[in-house]
């Protein structure tokens, strides 16, 4: 299948739904929230983007996606996502992927990369030599009966305060990057900007990379998903840190 020319990329988040057509179109958005259903999301986008303006759709979804199907309703949105027919709603071919994975795809510069999305929750994706592995890190147990998301997500920041939250994020990023033996870490999401320091093998992501990832999603074929590094991204930005 040829890559569609006009791709509508939708980034579904716990606070907003953002969307754009193509690599340089204007980004539009509307509020989401804990009660938003799949039907409401689709209607909200369709009311703003005429069907004639796009040929295919990429959707970054804040939850578990397996083989282009949503397998669980999100923790931070309303019900009705599992089994929803997005192709019927938009009238075009649709590819679904985890939202953190979509941003990771747009951030990838080759080699072994860990992407962590710090937002309402915690998203994580590992890409090794172009092979993409989405991970539900946020809901794994961390300590004291709480999950990783309870500590480094927005709930954790509000509970602990930003200063202590930064220290916990530092510990979690160090732990995951060492265990997974990655060359570099990209930290994205709305709360990434709250971090004050980064290790030499870390860089901040850009939320707009989600749109780049949505376009690259249509370039990949088969399972497992596999992509090439973006030619415009310099590998020298992604060298491993020397840990003491």
Backbone as JSON, one array per atom type, in Angstrom:
{
  "sequence": "XXXXXXXXXXXXXXXXXXXXXXXXXXXXXXXXXXXXXXXXXXXXXXXXXXXXXXXXXXXXXXXXXXXXXXXXXXXXXXXXXXXXXXXXXXXXXXXXXXXXXXXXXXXXXXXXXXXXXXXXXXXXXXXXXXXXXXXXXXXXXXXXXXXXXXXXXXXXXXXXXXXXXXXXXXXXXXXXXXXXXXXXXXXXXXXXXXXXXXXXXXXXXXXXXXXXXXXXXXXXXXXXXXXXXXXXXXXXXXXXXXXX",
  "N": [[0.83, -1.19, 0.0], [0.6, 2.19, -0.88], [1.98, 5.08, 0.7], [-0.34, 7.28, 2.11], [-1.1, 10.57, 0.87], [-2.25, 12.76, 2.23], [-2.44, 12.94, 5.5], [-4.31, 12.79, 8.38], [-3.45, 13.47, 11.57], [-4.06, 12.56, 14.85], [-3.73, 13.36, 18.17], [-4.48, 12.09, 21.11], [-5.05, 13.16, 24.3], [-5.02, 13.33, 27.96], [-5.88, 15.83, 28.71], [-6.25, 17.4, 26.42], [-7.31, 17.12, 22.97], [-5.4, 17.03, 20.15], [-4.77, 17.91, 16.76], [-3.7, 17.57, 13.33], [-3.17, 18.07, 9.83], [-0.95, 16.53, 7.67], [2.64, 17.4, 7.41], [3.08, 20.09, 8.0], [0.79, 21.49, 8.56], [-1.64, 23.61, 10.27], [-2.02, 23.31, 13.81], [-4.79, 22.16, 15.52], [-7.07, 22.09, 18.32], [-9.01, 20.74, 21.08], [-10.64, 20.58, 24.3], [-10.32, 17.62, 26.31], [-10.61, 15.46, 28.76], [-11.86, 13.63, 31.72], [-14.29, 12.44, 31.08], [-14.65, 12.13, 28.38], [-15.72, 10.37, 25.56], [-15.02, 7.9, 22.95], [-16.67, 8.38, 20.78], [-17.35, 11.07, 21.16], [-14.83, 12.23, 20.85], [-14.24, 11.62, 18.14], [-16.36, 12.94, 16.85], [-15.79, 15.55, 17.62], [-13.37, 16.11, 16.27], [-14.16, 15.62, 13.61], [-16.02, 17.63, 13.23], [-14.48, 19.81, 12.87], [-12.71, 19.29, 10.83], [-13.11, 18.82, 7.51], [-14.06, 15.87, 5.75], [-13.11, 15.66, 3.16], [-10.59, 16.71, 3.15], [-8.54, 14.99, 3.92], [-6.82, 11.81, 3.5], [-6.25, 9.59, 5.01], [-5.98, 8.42, 8.44], [-4.16, 8.83, 11.45], [-4.09, 7.81, 14.79], [-3.1, 8.63, 17.99], [-3.37, 7.04, 20.96], [-4.15, 7.14, 24.43], [-3.51, 4.6, 25.89], [-3.67, 0.97, 25.9], [-2.85, -0.52, 22.87], [-3.17, -2.99, 20.44], [-2.05, -4.53, 17.6], [-3.37, -2.63, 15.94], [-5.77, -2.28, 17.25], [-7.73, -1.05, 19.9], [-7.43, -2.18, 23.17], [-8.18, -1.76, 25.77], [-10.1, 0.44, 27.79], [-9.2, 3.88, 28.4], [-7.39, 5.18, 31.28], [-7.67, 7.82, 31.93], [-9.71, 8.99, 30.55], [-13.12, 8.92, 29.23], [-15.53, 6.16, 28.81], [-16.07, 3.58, 26.22], [-14.2, 3.16, 24.15], [-12.98, 0.77, 23.39], [-13.45, -1.35, 20.71], [-14.68, 0.6, 19.21], [-15.57, 1.91, 16.04], [-13.46, 3.49, 14.26], [-12.79, 3.89, 11.58], [-15.24, 3.9, 10.3], [-16.32, 6.14, 11.51], [-14.67, 8.23, 10.63], [-14.57, 7.79, 7.95], [-12.39, 7.01, 6.43], [-9.27, 5.16, 5.93], [-7.73, 4.02, 8.97], [-5.09, 4.14, 11.3], [-4.12, 2.99, 14.43], [-2.32, 3.7, 17.43], [-0.43, 3.56, 20.47], [-0.27, 6.63, 22.32], [2.15, 7.61, 23.43], [3.93, 6.03, 22.04], [3.55, 6.96, 19.46], [4.63, 9.55, 19.65], [7.2, 8.81, 20.3], [8.03, 7.56, 17.93], [8.25, 9.76, 16.27], [10.38, 10.97, 17.42], [12.61, 9.46, 17.16], [16.03, 8.65, 16.6], [17.62, 6.63, 15.68], [19.43, 3.59, 16.65], [19.33, 2.48, 20.09], [16.68, 3.49, 21.81], [14.91, 4.93, 24.54], [11.77, 6.15, 25.16], [10.04, 8.33, 27.26], [7.02, 9.55, 28.41], [5.96, 12.21, 30.2], [3.16, 13.15, 31.62], [-0.3, 13.49, 32.15], [-0.37, 10.86, 32.95], [2.03, 8.23, 32.72], [3.81, 7.45, 29.91], [5.47, 5.01, 27.9], [7.97, 3.88, 25.59], [10.02, 1.65, 23.83], [12.52, 1.64, 21.41], [14.42, -0.29, 19.34], [16.95, -0.41, 17.16], [15.17, 0.38, 15.17], [12.95, -1.28, 15.52], [9.86, -1.28, 17.11], [8.63, -1.16, 20.37], [5.95, -0.82, 22.24], [5.22, 0.05, 25.66], [3.56, -0.57, 28.73], [4.44, 0.95, 31.05], [3.57, 2.75, 33.0], [1.59, 1.64, 34.65], [2.77, -0.33, 36.07], [3.78, -1.82, 39.2], [5.5, 0.24, 41.56], [6.49, 1.35, 44.2], [5.56, 1.11, 47.7], [2.93, 0.26, 47.32], [2.04, 1.73, 45.19], [1.94, 2.76, 41.71], [4.3, 3.32, 38.96], [3.21, 5.46, 37.54], [1.73, 6.72, 39.53], [3.7, 8.02, 40.88], [5.39, 9.51, 39.05], [3.65, 10.65, 37.29], [1.11, 13.21, 36.81], [-0.53, 13.19, 39.1], [1.24, 12.31, 41.05], [3.08, 14.43, 41.1], [1.49, 16.53, 42.05], [0.86, 15.52, 44.54], [3.34, 15.19, 45.87], [4.72, 17.54, 45.42], [6.57, 19.72, 43.25], [9.4, 19.84, 43.5], [10.25, 17.5, 44.95], [9.12, 15.65, 43.25], [10.71, 15.95, 40.95], [13.08, 14.71, 41.81], [12.24, 12.07, 42.12], [11.52, 11.47, 39.48], [14.07, 11.63, 38.34], [15.31, 9.4, 39.56], [13.71, 7.3, 38.56], [14.06, 7.5, 35.76], [16.83, 7.01, 35.55], [16.91, 4.39, 36.56], [15.32, 2.92, 34.71], [16.63, 3.39, 32.26], [19.1, 2.18, 32.68], [18.42, -0.51, 33.24], [17.16, -1.27, 30.85], [19.18, -0.86, 29.09], [19.71, 1.27, 27.21], [20.81, 3.54, 24.62], [20.13, 6.22, 24.61], [17.78, 8.57, 26.02], [14.64, 9.96, 25.48], [12.66, 12.45, 26.76], [9.44, 13.3, 26.97], [6.13, 14.8, 26.8], [3.73, 16.78, 28.67], [4.74, 17.56, 31.17], [7.46, 17.45, 30.99], [8.84, 19.79, 30.64], [9.13, 20.78, 33.17], [11.36, 19.73, 34.31], [14.64, 20.33, 35.5], [17.31, 19.59, 35.02], [19.2, 17.44, 32.84], [20.63, 14.26, 32.01], [23.71, 13.53, 30.18], [23.03, 11.75, 28.13], [20.4, 12.25, 27.57], [17.51, 13.94, 26.27], [15.08, 16.52, 25.85], [11.84, 15.86, 24.6], [9.61, 16.86, 21.97], [6.33, 17.89, 21.84], [5.21, 18.17, 19.35], [6.42, 16.22, 17.92], [4.8, 14.05, 18.0], [3.06, 14.35, 15.89], [4.77, 14.06, 13.72], [5.43, 11.4, 14.17], [2.94, 10.21, 13.72], [2.72, 10.5, 10.97], [4.86, 8.92, 10.13], [3.95, 6.5, 10.93], [2.41, 5.52, 8.87], [4.31, 4.88, 7.06], [5.5, 2.59, 7.93], [5.38, -0.97, 7.79], [3.6, -4.03, 8.35], [4.14, -6.46, 11.06], [6.62, -6.99, 13.51], [6.16, -3.43, 14.14], [8.29, -1.28, 12.35], [10.7, 1.21, 11.84], [12.81, 3.58, 10.12], [15.58, 5.61, 11.2], [15.08, 9.13, 11.53], [16.28, 11.09, 8.94], [17.04, 13.7, 9.28], [17.75, 14.05, 11.88], [20.42, 14.3, 14.04], [22.71, 11.78, 14.92], [24.68, 12.28, 16.76], [23.56, 13.64, 18.83], [22.62, 11.75, 20.43], [24.35, 10.17, 21.92], [25.58, 7.76, 24.29], [25.59, 8.34, 27.84], [28.35, 8.69, 30.1], [28.46, 6.97, 32.95], [29.13, 7.5, 36.37]],
  "CA": [[0.0, 0.0, 0.0], [1.35, 3.43, -0.93], [1.74, 6.0, 1.81], [-1.3, 8.33, 1.75], [-0.52, 11.9, 0.74], [-2.8, 13.7, 3.22], [-2.72, 12.15, 6.69], [-4.81, 13.49, 9.56], [-2.86, 12.89, 12.78], [-4.81, 12.95, 16.05], [-3.03, 13.05, 19.41], [-5.5, 12.1, 22.16], [-4.45, 13.26, 25.63], [-5.93, 13.42, 29.09], [-6.38, 17.2, 28.85], [-6.63, 17.96, 25.12], [-7.16, 16.39, 21.71], [-4.74, 17.89, 19.18], [-4.78, 17.25, 15.45], [-3.1, 18.31, 12.24], [-3.06, 17.36, 8.56], [0.35, 16.65, 7.03], [3.79, 17.77, 8.23], [3.2, 21.52, 8.27], [-0.51, 22.13, 8.75], [-1.9, 24.24, 11.57], [-2.49, 22.4, 14.85], [-6.03, 22.55, 16.18], [-7.26, 21.33, 19.55], [-10.14, 21.01, 21.97], [-10.47, 19.93, 25.6], [-10.78, 16.24, 26.44], [-11.1, 15.31, 30.13], [-12.13, 12.27, 32.19], [-15.58, 11.9, 30.63], [-14.73, 12.11, 26.92], [-15.83, 9.06, 24.93], [-14.47, 7.81, 21.6], [-17.62, 9.03, 19.88], [-17.21, 12.52, 21.32], [-13.56, 12.62, 20.24], [-14.38, 11.56, 16.69], [-17.26, 14.02, 16.43], [-15.11, 16.82, 17.82], [-12.42, 16.3, 15.17], [-14.89, 15.68, 12.34], [-16.72, 18.91, 13.13], [-13.5, 20.84, 12.54], [-11.91, 18.91, 9.66], [-13.93, 18.16, 6.49], [-13.55, 14.58, 5.3], [-12.46, 15.81, 1.86], [-9.25, 17.28, 3.29], [-7.54, 13.99, 4.27], [-6.95, 10.5, 2.87], [-6.06, 8.55, 6.02], [-5.94, 8.96, 9.8], [-3.37, 8.21, 12.52], [-4.58, 8.2, 16.12], [-2.32, 8.28, 19.17], [-4.36, 6.76, 22.0], [-3.5, 7.0, 25.74], [-3.82, 3.31, 26.46], [-3.12, -0.22, 25.25], [-3.25, -0.81, 21.49], [-2.53, -4.21, 19.96], [-2.38, -4.81, 16.2], [-4.3, -1.62, 15.43], [-7.04, -2.34, 17.97], [-7.72, -0.65, 21.31], [-7.78, -3.36, 23.96], [-8.64, -1.37, 27.1], [-10.47, 1.85, 27.9], [-8.13, 4.64, 29.04], [-7.56, 5.5, 32.7], [-7.87, 9.25, 32.14], [-10.8, 9.46, 29.69], [-14.38, 8.22, 29.44], [-15.64, 4.8, 28.27], [-16.52, 3.42, 24.85], [-13.1, 3.17, 23.19], [-12.76, -0.59, 22.9], [-14.42, -1.77, 19.7], [-15.23, 1.71, 18.44], [-15.2, 1.84, 14.62], [-12.93, 4.79, 13.85], [-12.83, 4.0, 10.12], [-16.6, 4.32, 9.95], [-16.54, 7.5, 12.01], [-13.94, 9.21, 9.81], [-14.78, 7.5, 6.53], [-11.08, 6.81, 5.8], [-8.44, 4.18, 6.65], [-7.23, 4.52, 10.25], [-4.1, 3.38, 12.06], [-4.12, 3.33, 15.86], [-1.12, 3.34, 18.17], [-0.33, 4.25, 21.76], [0.15, 8.02, 22.1], [3.58, 7.75, 23.71], [4.64, 5.39, 20.94], [3.51, 7.84, 18.3], [5.61, 10.6, 19.86], [8.51, 8.17, 20.23], [8.36, 7.36, 16.52], [8.66, 11.04, 15.72], [11.58, 11.43, 18.12], [13.65, 8.43, 17.02], [17.23, 9.03, 15.85], [18.42, 5.44, 15.46], [19.99, 2.91, 17.8], [18.47, 2.0, 21.18], [16.08, 4.67, 22.44], [13.77, 4.84, 25.44], [10.95, 7.36, 25.24], [9.16, 8.43, 28.42], [6.11, 10.67, 28.32], [5.52, 12.69, 31.5], [1.97, 13.97, 31.46], [-1.31, 13.08, 33.11], [0.17, 9.6, 33.45], [3.37, 7.95, 32.23], [3.87, 6.61, 28.73], [6.82, 4.54, 27.61], [8.19, 3.1, 24.37], [11.4, 1.28, 23.54], [12.79, 1.38, 19.99], [15.74, -0.88, 19.19], [17.3, -0.56, 15.75], [13.99, 0.6, 14.36], [11.82, -2.11, 15.94], [9.13, -0.5, 18.1], [7.97, -1.94, 21.42], [5.2, -0.02, 23.23], [5.25, -0.53, 27.0], [2.65, 0.01, 29.71], [5.23, 1.14, 32.26], [2.91, 3.57, 33.99], [0.73, 0.89, 35.56], [3.55, -1.32, 36.8], [4.03, -1.45, 40.6], [6.78, 0.89, 41.8], [6.77, 1.11, 45.62], [4.53, 1.49, 48.68], [1.61, -0.04, 46.78], [1.7, 2.65, 44.12], [2.55, 2.48, 40.41], [5.18, 4.35, 38.42], [2.39, 6.61, 37.18], [1.35, 7.41, 40.76], [4.83, 8.82, 41.34], [5.95, 10.47, 38.09], [2.55, 11.3, 36.6], [0.65, 14.48, 37.39], [-1.01, 12.95, 40.47], [2.41, 12.26, 41.92], [3.65, 15.78, 41.24], [0.62, 17.31, 42.92], [0.91, 14.97, 45.9], [4.66, 15.35, 46.48], [5.33, 18.83, 45.13], [7.42, 19.62, 42.07], [10.8, 19.61, 43.86], [10.44, 16.08, 45.25], [8.75, 14.93, 42.03], [11.88, 15.94, 40.07], [14.02, 13.71, 42.31], [11.69, 10.75, 41.8], [11.68, 11.3, 38.04], [15.49, 11.34, 38.11], [15.57, 8.02, 39.97], [13.01, 6.4, 37.66], [14.72, 7.53, 34.45], [18.1, 6.3, 35.7], [16.63, 2.97, 36.73], [14.82, 2.31, 33.47], [17.64, 3.45, 31.19], [20.13, 1.18, 32.97], [17.86, -1.86, 33.12], [16.86, -1.54, 29.45], [20.45, -0.72, 28.37], [19.5, 2.1, 26.03], [21.84, 4.53, 24.3], [19.67, 7.56, 24.94], [16.42, 8.69, 26.52], [13.9, 11.16, 25.12], [11.62, 12.69, 27.75], [8.43, 14.18, 26.41], [4.94, 15.01, 27.6], [3.5, 18.14, 29.13], [5.5, 17.9, 32.38], [8.91, 17.38, 30.75], [9.39, 21.15, 30.77], [9.34, 21.08, 34.59], [12.65, 19.2, 34.72], [15.69, 21.36, 35.45], [18.56, 19.06, 34.51], [19.16, 16.18, 32.1], [21.92, 13.58, 31.85], [24.26, 13.72, 28.84], [22.38, 10.9, 27.12], [18.97, 12.55, 27.59], [17.07, 15.19, 25.68], [13.64, 16.74, 25.92], [11.07, 15.66, 23.39], [8.75, 17.95, 21.52], [5.01, 17.32, 21.62], [4.92, 18.15, 17.92], [6.95, 14.98, 17.35], [3.68, 13.11, 17.86], [2.53, 14.48, 14.54], [5.76, 13.41, 12.85], [5.26, 9.97, 14.37], [1.71, 9.79, 13.06], [3.01, 10.38, 9.54], [5.76, 7.78, 9.96], [3.18, 5.27, 11.16], [1.93, 5.03, 7.58], [5.46, 4.41, 6.3], [5.88, 1.28, 8.44], [4.54, -2.06, 7.29], [3.67, -5.33, 9.0], [4.38, -6.6, 12.5], [6.5, -5.8, 14.35], [6.37, -2.12, 13.52], [9.7, -0.95, 12.22], [10.93, 2.45, 11.13], [14.19, 4.02, 10.02], [15.85, 6.86, 11.9], [14.85, 10.33, 10.72], [17.55, 11.52, 8.36], [17.36, 15.06, 9.7], [18.13, 14.06, 13.29], [21.82, 13.91, 14.14], [22.97, 10.76, 15.91], [25.6, 12.75, 17.78], [22.76, 14.12, 19.96], [22.08, 10.59, 21.12], [25.42, 9.32, 22.42], [25.35, 7.35, 25.67], [26.31, 9.05, 28.9], [29.27, 7.93, 30.92], [27.97, 7.03, 34.32], [30.2, 7.34, 37.35]],
  "C": [[0.87, 1.25, 0.0], [0.99, 4.31, 0.27], [0.76, 7.08, 1.37], [-0.63, 9.7, 1.73], [-0.98, 12.84, 1.85], [-3.25, 12.9, 4.45], [-3.16, 13.08, 7.83], [-4.27, 12.78, 10.79], [-3.57, 13.45, 14.0], [-4.05, 12.45, 17.28], [-4.02, 13.22, 20.57], [-4.81, 12.12, 23.53], [-5.49, 13.38, 26.72], [-6.52, 14.8, 29.28], [-6.9, 17.78, 27.54], [-6.56, 16.89, 24.03], [-6.56, 17.38, 20.71], [-4.67, 17.17, 17.84], [-4.25, 18.19, 14.38], [-3.08, 17.45, 10.99], [-1.68, 17.61, 7.99], [1.43, 17.16, 7.96], [3.82, 19.24, 8.65], [1.87, 22.24, 8.47], [-0.65, 22.76, 10.12], [-2.44, 23.2, 12.55], [-3.74, 22.97, 15.49], [-6.2, 21.68, 17.41], [-8.6, 21.64, 20.19], [-9.92, 20.22, 23.25], [-10.98, 18.49, 25.56], [-11.36, 16.04, 27.84], [-11.57, 13.9, 30.44], [-13.44, 11.66, 31.72], [-15.67, 11.76, 29.11], [-14.73, 10.68, 26.38], [-15.17, 9.08, 23.55], [-15.37, 8.52, 20.61], [-17.49, 10.55, 19.96], [-15.91, 13.02, 20.7], [-13.68, 12.67, 18.73], [-15.27, 12.68, 16.17], [-16.59, 15.38, 16.57], [-14.12, 17.12, 16.7], [-13.16, 16.48, 13.86], [-15.61, 17.01, 12.15], [-15.78, 20.04, 12.71], [-12.71, 20.56, 11.27], [-12.81, 18.2, 8.65], [-13.26, 16.89, 5.99], [-12.78, 14.68, 3.98], [-11.01, 16.29, 1.97], [-8.17, 16.24, 3.62], [-7.87, 12.64, 3.64], [-6.84, 9.35, 3.86], [-5.88, 9.23, 7.38], [-4.97, 8.14, 10.65], [-3.88, 8.72, 13.85], [-3.62, 7.71, 17.19], [-3.25, 8.21, 20.36], [-3.68, 6.52, 23.34], [-3.88, 5.71, 26.47], [-3.26, 2.19, 25.6], [-3.73, -0.42, 23.87], [-2.48, -2.02, 21.02], [-3.01, -4.5, 18.55], [-3.51, -3.92, 15.69], [-5.67, -1.66, 16.09], [-6.83, -1.89, 19.42], [-8.21, -1.82, 22.15], [-8.23, -3.04, 25.38], [-9.02, 0.09, 27.09], [-9.39, 2.6, 28.68], [-8.44, 4.94, 30.5], [-7.98, 6.95, 32.9], [-8.96, 9.86, 31.25], [-12.06, 8.66, 29.99], [-14.38, 6.85, 28.8], [-15.94, 4.81, 26.77], [-15.44, 3.41, 23.79], [-12.85, 1.79, 22.58], [-13.86, -0.95, 21.9], [-15.02, -0.63, 18.89], [-14.69, 1.68, 17.02], [-14.76, 3.22, 14.14], [-12.97, 4.97, 12.33], [-14.23, 4.42, 9.65], [-16.83, 5.78, 10.36], [-15.87, 8.54, 11.12], [-14.09, 8.96, 8.31], [-13.5, 7.29, 5.75], [-10.31, 5.72, 6.54], [-7.81, 4.81, 7.9], [-6.17, 3.57, 10.78], [-4.05, 3.92, 13.48], [-2.82, 2.89, 16.5], [-1.16, 4.07, 19.5], [0.23, 5.65, 21.55], [1.63, 8.25, 22.38], [4.41, 7.13, 22.59], [4.64, 6.27, 19.7], [4.52, 8.98, 18.45], [7.03, 10.03, 19.8], [8.95, 7.97, 18.78], [8.83, 8.65, 15.87], [9.93, 11.58, 16.32], [12.81, 10.57, 17.81], [14.79, 8.89, 16.12], [18.15, 7.84, 15.61], [18.9, 4.81, 16.76], [18.95, 2.43, 18.8], [17.95, 3.2, 21.95], [14.94, 4.29, 23.37], [13.06, 6.18, 25.42], [10.06, 7.26, 26.47], [8.32, 9.69, 28.3], [5.57, 11.05, 29.69], [4.34, 13.62, 31.31], [0.96, 13.65, 32.54], [-0.91, 11.77, 33.76], [1.62, 9.46, 33.03], [3.27, 7.01, 31.04], [5.29, 6.18, 28.47], [6.89, 3.71, 26.35], [9.68, 2.87, 24.2], [11.52, 1.02, 22.04], [14.23, 0.91, 19.87], [16.0, -1.14, 17.72], [16.07, -0.52, 14.86], [12.78, -0.23, 14.72], [11.17, -1.48, 17.17], [8.42, -1.42, 19.09], [7.27, -1.01, 22.39], [5.2, -0.73, 24.58], [4.26, 0.2, 27.91], [3.38, 0.17, 31.05], [4.45, 1.82, 33.37], [2.13, 2.8, 35.03], [1.44, -0.25, 36.27], [3.75, -0.87, 38.25], [5.41, -0.82, 40.74], [7.19, 0.69, 43.26], [5.63, 1.63, 46.48], [3.12, 1.31, 48.12], [1.15, 0.87, 45.66], [2.46, 2.28, 42.85], [3.55, 3.58, 40.04], [4.39, 5.62, 38.13], [1.98, 7.41, 38.41], [2.47, 8.31, 41.27], [5.26, 9.87, 40.33], [4.89, 11.1, 37.2], [2.1, 12.56, 37.33], [0.12, 14.31, 38.81], [0.15, 12.94, 41.46], [3.01, 13.64, 42.14], [2.81, 16.63, 42.19], [0.69, 16.82, 44.36], [2.22, 15.31, 46.6], [5.21, 16.77, 46.39], [6.37, 18.67, 44.03], [8.88, 19.29, 42.42], [11.08, 18.14, 44.14], [10.12, 15.23, 44.03], [9.94, 14.84, 41.08], [12.88, 14.86, 40.5], [13.54, 12.29, 41.99], [11.81, 10.47, 40.3], [13.12, 10.94, 37.71], [15.81, 9.88, 38.43], [14.94, 7.03, 39.0], [13.69, 6.35, 36.29], [16.05, 6.78, 34.5], [17.89, 4.8, 35.77], [16.24, 2.32, 35.41], [15.88, 2.31, 32.37], [18.75, 2.44, 31.43], [19.61, -0.23, 32.77], [17.64, -2.23, 31.64], [18.07, -1.36, 28.54], [20.3, 0.08, 27.08], [20.67, 3.06, 25.84], [21.42, 5.93, 24.73], [18.2, 7.53, 25.32], [15.84, 10.01, 26.02], [12.74, 11.3, 26.11], [10.66, 13.73, 27.2], [7.24, 14.31, 27.33], [4.89, 16.4, 28.2], [4.33, 18.54, 30.34], [7.01, 17.83, 32.17], [9.56, 18.74, 30.95], [9.67, 21.53, 32.22], [10.69, 20.55, 35.1], [13.72, 20.28, 34.56], [16.97, 20.87, 34.83], [18.33, 17.74, 33.8], [20.55, 15.58, 32.08], [22.43, 13.78, 30.42], [23.59, 12.88, 27.76], [20.87, 11.12, 27.08], [18.69, 13.85, 26.84], [15.55, 15.29, 25.83], [13.01, 16.46, 24.57], [10.28, 16.92, 23.06], [7.39, 17.33, 21.23], [4.62, 17.27, 20.15], [5.49, 16.91, 17.25], [5.87, 13.9, 17.22], [3.1, 13.17, 16.45], [3.48, 13.88, 13.51], [5.63, 11.9, 12.95], [4.02, 9.43, 13.7], [1.88, 9.65, 11.56], [3.89, 9.16, 9.28], [5.04, 6.46, 10.18], [2.69, 4.68, 9.85], [3.07, 4.59, 6.67], [5.87, 2.99, 6.71], [4.89, 0.23, 7.96], [4.71, -3.28, 8.17], [3.88, -5.27, 10.5], [5.66, -7.42, 12.69], [6.68, -4.51, 13.57], [7.86, -1.82, 13.47], [9.84, 0.31, 11.4], [12.42, 2.71, 11.03], [14.35, 5.3, 10.82], [15.59, 8.03, 10.97], [16.19, 10.87, 10.23], [17.99, 12.88, 8.88], [17.84, 15.15, 11.14], [19.55, 13.53, 13.44], [22.01, 12.87, 15.24], [23.89, 11.27, 17.02], [24.86, 13.31, 18.99], [22.35, 12.97, 20.86], [23.16, 9.66, 21.63], [25.17, 8.96, 23.88], [26.16, 8.16, 26.66], [27.29, 8.11, 29.57], [28.86, 8.07, 32.37], [29.14, 6.77, 35.28], [29.91, 6.14, 38.23]]
}
